[in-house]
Amino acid sequence: MQSLIPKIESQLSSLRVPITLKLPDGRQVAKPGSRVTLAFKEWSALAKLATRQVGAIGEAYVEGRVQIEGAMRDLIDAAVGLLPDNPAETTTHWWRRLQRRARSHGSHSLRKDAAQIEFHYDVSDDFYALWLDPRRVYSCAYYRDPGMTLAQAQEAKLDHICRKLMLKPGERYLDIGSGWGALLMWAAEHYGVDATGITLSKNQHAHVQALIEKKGLQGRVRVELCDYRKLETDRPFDKISSVGMFEHVGSANMSTYFRRIHSLLAPGGLVLNHGITSGQLDYKQLGAGMGDFIEKYIFPGGELLHVTHILRETAAAGLEMVDTESLRPHYARTLWAWSDALEAQLDEARDVLKKSGGRQGDNAERILRAYRLYLAGSAMSFEQGWISLHQMLSTKPDGVVEGHDLRGSQSVYPFVRDYIYK
């Protein structure tokens, strides 16, 4: 293991943020002005640092084999210097693609999708409430004005989606993967729609049910504990949104997902898909072990596809893309806001997880450590362009739309986009 030290010292010399290493035998490798310290309890974890396996270092931290001292922003700045220029792994061999597709098929049954959603979203409502905005919007905010707070930017995002969908009073509106209900409530209260949400999270379902009763929206807003593949309706919806959802669908089920949206949408209607996309055309996951870390501790079964792949599946299902917008910089800022909020109340977050009982209570420290790295590391990934975020607005053009003098393959989408921003 002594041979590792010169190699690691060479790596540390190039970092823009100096760090100090505490070795398992008590020695230190220190750099002047260091603001971050990594204390290694095992030589095996130090070996991962030598090979730039940042994800494995993250796993060692979660499992208590490495300790981190210092601010999370400084740690992430140091991590950027330890990574390859672009750690987004690409897949070129046909057998790799076949292997990936087979894995996707096996990871996204109805039962497994429900279990994977429970693993992430049912950690603890109170834990998420500590670092999300008051509406608990767990997706990219929209900083329409640079001076906005997180809460203001999330409300701007909710309204941005509603404006893009041209929501109108009385329209039947579906939100797939409705989370803690912020978009459902915003659409019902500000645009007068008849809103339906579906989720696989039991915690979120209960929270939204309580919100509906508290706000007196029974009859106009409803939420179902239901998979998108199993949703039954007596007539199609005028408008559909899906926010932070298709990342969980899996590449093998993407065609099923968009065909289902097509069948649920009324002729001439609009659907907005808002989700995380990959930064590479032929993409497997983030390299240097980061993708493996997220799969194990945060989003089991999650898959990222390039925006061109999403749009190809959209078109194959008979939906026409009319507007696509990248919000990548917005998500970097959103994630840093979440990270900063969590870092400011670590002790309270730890107590909340311990009190929640079950898996969360037994693994409170591990969950907290994983989320610290996940939020800050994801912010870095969006900043670097390794992953992205797109809103894709599509129509179901299908002949004459009732009440409109439109012929052929048309929809109610206007000829210009001024309506979104005015």
N, C-alpha and C positions, 0 to 999 in steps of 0.2 A: 504493500500500500504506500510505501514511502515514495515510489515512483510517480504517484498521483500528484504530489505536492507541486513540483515544478510546472506541470501542465496546468494545474488549477491557478497557480500564481500568474502564469502567462495570460490566462483567460481574464482574470480579475483586473489586470493592468489596463485592459482596453475598455472597461466599463465606464460609462459616463457618470454613473452613481457608484462611488466606492463602497464596498461592503467588507465586513470582517467575518472570517470563518473561525468557529471554535471546533477543533478536531476532537475525535473520541478520546484521544490520550491526554487531553487537557491543553495542548499547544494551541496557539492562535496564528492565523494568517491574516494580518491586519493591514488595511490601507489607510493612509492619512485622510482625515475628514470623513471617515465612514459614518453613515447614518443608519445602516442596516446591518444586523448580525444574524448569521445562520449558525446555530449550534447543533452539531451532528453527534448523535449518540452511537451511531454505527458506521463502520468504514464502507459498508455496501452502499449506503445512501450517498456518501461522498463520491463514490465511484460513478454514480449516476450524474453527479454534477460535472465530472470530468468529461462525460460523453454528451453533455448538453441535454439530457433527458429531463427537461423542466417538469413535465407531468409526473414523473416518478418522484422528483423532489417534493412536489405538491402532495402526492400520496403519502410520502414519508412524514410530512408535516401533519396531515390529517390523522395518521396513526400514531403520532407522538414520538417518532424516531428522529425528528428534526424540530427545533424550536426557532421561532422567528421573533426578533426584537427590532422594532422600528415601525415607521409609518408604511401603510400598504401602498401608497402612491410611490414612495421611494423604492420599495421592493419591486414593484412592477417596472419602474424605470431601469432598475438593475437587470431584471429578467430579460428585457428586450435585447440587451447587449449579449446575453448568454445564448440567445436563439439564433438559428440560421436566418438569412435575410428574409426568406418567406417559408415559414414552417407548414404551409398548407400542402399536404401530401397530394400528389396526383397519381392517378391510376391509368396505366397505358396498356397493360397486358389484358387480353380478352378474358383469361381465366380469373384474373382479379375482379373484373367487372361481374363475371358470372357468380363468383363466390360472394361478392357483396350483395347481389340481387337475391341469392338464395338465403342469405342471412336476414335480409329485409323481410322476405316472405315469412320466415320463421319467427320474427320479432313482433309482428303486428296483427295477431289474431285479436278477436274481440276481448278475450280474457286477458291477454298480455298487455294490450293497450290500456285497459282499465287498471291493471296492476301498476303499470309504469306511471300513469297519471297520478295514482294514489301515492306512489313513492315520492314524487316531487311536490305536488300541490297540497297534499294533506299532511305536510310536516307539522304545521301549527299556524292557524290563522293569526294568532297574537304575535308570532314571530315575524310573519310577513308585514303585519301592521306597523311594526317598529320602524321599518325602513322604506316602505312604499308611501305614496301620497295618501291623503285621507280617503280617497275613493278606492284605494287598493288597485290601481291600474298597473298590471304586471306586464307591460309591453312598452315599446319605444314611445317616448313623449315627442311632441312637436314644438320645438322652440321657435315659434313664429316671430317672437321678439327676443333678441339675445338676453335681455334683462329679466326674462321670466323666471319665476321659481319653478321647481319641479311640479308642484300642484297646478300652477297656471299652465304649464306646458302640457300636462296630461289633459286638462280640460280643452286646450287648443287642439290636441290630437283627436279627442272624442268628437269635437265639432268639425274638424277637418274631414273625418270619415263620413259623418252625417251629411255634410255639404257635398262631398263627392258622390254620395249615393242619391242625392236629390230627394231626401226623405220628405214625405208630405203627410199631413194628418189623415188618419184612417188607413194608411197603407199597411199591408201585412209584411212584417220585417222579421227576419231570422238572424240570430247571432250564433254562429257555430263555435263552440269553445268559449262560452260567455264569461268565464272567470268569476270574479266577485261582483259582476253585474253593473259595472260603471257605464259601459256603453249602452246596455239595455235601458238603464234608468235615464241616461242623457237623451237617448232617442225618443223615449216615451214622454219625458217631461218637457223637452224643448222642441220636439218636432211632431208630437201627437200621434205617433204610430202605434199600431197594435203589435206588440213585441213578444217574440218567443226566443228563449235562450236554451241551449243544450250544453251540458258539461258531463264529464266523467268523474269529477271530484265531488265526493260526498260533502266535504267541508264547504266548498264553494256553493254547492246546491242549497245547503241549509242556510248559508249566509244570505243568498239572494232571496230565498223564500221569506226570510225575516224582513229584508229590505222592502219587498213588495207590500207586505202587510203594514209595515211602519209608515210607508208613504201613501197608503191607500190606493194602490195601483192594481188591486185584484180586478180581473176582467180585461185589463188592457196590457198587462205584463205577466208572463208566466215563464217558468224555468223547468226543464225536464232533465232528469238524470238519465242520459241517453247517448249512445254512440251515433254518430252521423249516419252510419250504415243502417241503423234501425229506426230512424225517425219516421213516423207515420203522420201524414197530413191529408185532410180532405180536399184541399185546394192549394195551388202553388203560392209561393211568397213573391211579393212585388220586388223586394230588395233583400239581399243577403250580405252579411259581413262574416269574415273569418279572420280573427286577429290572434297571431301567435299560435296558430293551429297546425298548419301544414307541415311544420317541422316535426310533428309527432306522427304524421300519417305514414311515412316510410315510402321510399321510391317504388317499391313493388305495388303499393296500393294507390299511387298517385292518380292513375287513370280512373280507378274506381271512385276516388274522392271527387274528381272534377265531373265525372258523369253523374254522380249523385247530386252535386250542386246544380247541374243542368236540369235534372229531373225535378228538383225542388223549386226552380225559378220560373216565374211566369214569363210568357213571351214578351219581349221588349224590356224585361227587367234588368237590373244592375246587380252585380256582385263585386265586392271588394275583398281581395285577399291581401293581408298584411302579415309578412312573416320574414324570418331570418333566412338569408340565402348565402351560398358559398361565394368565396372570392375567386374561385378557380373553375374553369369550364369542366374539367374532368377531375372530380374532387372526391376524396375519401373522407378525411377528417383532418383536424389540425394535427400537425406532426409534433415531434419532440415529446410525445407522450401526453400532450394536452387533451387530444380527443379522447384518449383512453380514460383520462381522469374524469372528464365530464360524463362519459358513458357510465362509469362506475358509481360516481357520487352524486350526480346532479340529474341528468336526463337519460336514463336507460332507454334505449330504443330510438333516441333522437337521430334524425338524418338531415343533413343540409344539402340542398341541390342548387345549382346555379340558376339565376333568374331565367336564362334562356330555356332551361329544362322545364321550369314551371310554366312558362308561356307556351311551350310546345304541347304540354299536357292540356293546358287551357284550351288551345285551338282544336286539339284532337277531340275534345269533348263537345265541340260545337259552340264554344263561347268565343266572342270576339274581344280582344284586348283593345280598349280605347284610351287608356291612360296608365302609364307606369312611372312611379316616382321613387327615387332612392332617398332613404332617410338615414343612411349610414352614420353621418356625423352626429345626428340627433341621438342615435342610440348610444354612441360613445359617451355623450354628455349625460344621458339618462342613467347609464350604468355607474358612472362616477358619482352621481347624486345618490344612488342607492348604496354604493359602497361607503361613501362618506357618512351617510346616516347610520349604517350598521356599525362602522368603526367608532362612532361617537357614543355608542351605548352597548358595548360588548358585554359588560357584566349583566345588564338587564336582559339582553338577548339570551345569554347563557341560563339565567334563572327561568325565563319563559319556557325554554326548551325542556329544562329539567322538570318543571311543573306540569308539562303537557302529558307526561306519562307515556307508556308503551315504548315503541321503538325510539321515539324522539327523546323521551326522558332518559333512557338507558344510554343513548349515544349523543347526548347534548353537545359535548365538547367536540366530537368528531364532526357533527353536522355544522356547528358554528365555524369550525376551521375550514371545512369544505366550501361553505358559502362565502367566506372572506376571500378565498382564492378565486372562486368562480366569478364573483361580481367584478373584482378588480381585473382579473385576467381577461374576462370578456370585454371589458372597457378597452383594454389594450388591443385586443384583436380587432375591434371595430375601428379604433384609431389607425391601426396599421393597414386596414383594408383587407385583412385575411378573411373576414366574413362581412356580410353586408345585410341590409334590411330594405325590402321593397314593398310598396303598396301598388297593387295591380288591380285596376278597375276594368271590368269586362261586362259585356252585354250578352243577352240571349236574343239575337236578331232572328225573328221568326214571323215574317209576314206582317200584316196590318195590325197595329196596336190599337185596341179599343179607345176611342175618343181622340185619335190622332190621324191626320191625313197622311199616312205613311204607307208606301207600297214596297213590295219586295223584301229584301233582307234589311230590315230597319229596326230601330229601337227608339226609345224616348231620349237617348243621350243627345245633347245639343251639339251643334256644329263647332262651337268654340268653347274653351274652358274658362271663360271669364267668370262664370257663375261660382266657381270654386273659391275664388280669391276676393271678389268684391264684397 
